[in-house]
Amino acid sequence: MSGPLLAVDGPFVLYRSFFALPDSIKDSEHRPINALLGAVNVLLRVAADRKPRAIVICFGAEAASYRVDLYPGYHADRPAIPDALQWQFGQAPQLFDDFGWAVRHTGELEADDLLGSLASAESAAGGKTLILTGDRDMYQCVSEQVGVLYLKQGTTGFEEVGPAEVERRYGIPPALVPDFIALRGDPSDSLPGAPGIGPKLAATLLLTHGSLENAIEHADGERPRIRTALCDHARELLSFREIARLRTVSLEPPRDRETDLKGGAVAARRYGMRRLAERLDKASDVSDL
């Protein structure tokens, strides 16, 4: 197989599917399976379109301890996982394995860190990676060898974000994404950023100075409002950037592994996904779905 590695943010696809599909979709014991069904359908759709050499789904800590140590408010505003989704989280690894998809988990880091580590390992081995996620922190990984697949809201489509698209969206290259997040802030992670500095000003400061450190170091040359925001919050801003940066761990690239349609059909029937099981039985290849 010569396709890219598909590295998947497991919590993202499950959350997205849980809220996109009605919880009236249940198994024979009347437990919601909307997140499981939606996640499988998303991955099958991407597999049919991009023909990855392997699919790896990553899970990790909700909030890595080192990030909370840097800023106690990190992820503080995130709601608890609904009970119906929590049960599906527990079922997901076995279901994904039944489809021939590898599952990686870390208890100390977050899924994002595993995604970035897999992409680094694949690039070092001469391969390409597609990262399926809704977390824009992952744009820092984008390169000629690594793209981020962005699922469009309210539709079944997706688009690949490459280096040029990161610059179009943020106004800075991928390498400066952590610096950009530190300045602009990130509501999804409860990071406030620098007071009064929005995305356009953050990009301008980084393009002018080349990094967050340099922007702080040369803050005396900025307008009083900007100088105050940078100097008075310098330590916090550097902590925010450290939070936004990914931690890389040593990983071996996974072996090539095709989607197991027969194993998936058996698993689908186990959860009462009859229509999906029928589609899998009829298909000779994932592209037939």
Secondary structure, 3 states (H helix, E strand, C coil): CCCCEEEEEHHHHHHHHHHHCCCCCECCCCCECHHHHHHHHHHHHHHHHHCCCEEEEEECCCCCHHHHHHCCCCCCCCCCCCHHHHHHHHHHHHHHHHCCCEEEECCCCCHHHHHHHHHHHHHHCCCCEEEECCCHHHHHHCCCCEEEEEECCCCCCEEEECHHHHHHHHCCCHHHHHHHHHHHCEHHHCECCCCCCCHHHHHHHHHHHCCHHHHHHCHHHCCHHHHHHHHHCHHHHHHHHHHHCCCCCCCCCCCCCCCCHHHHHHHHHHCCCHHHHHHHHHCCCHHHC
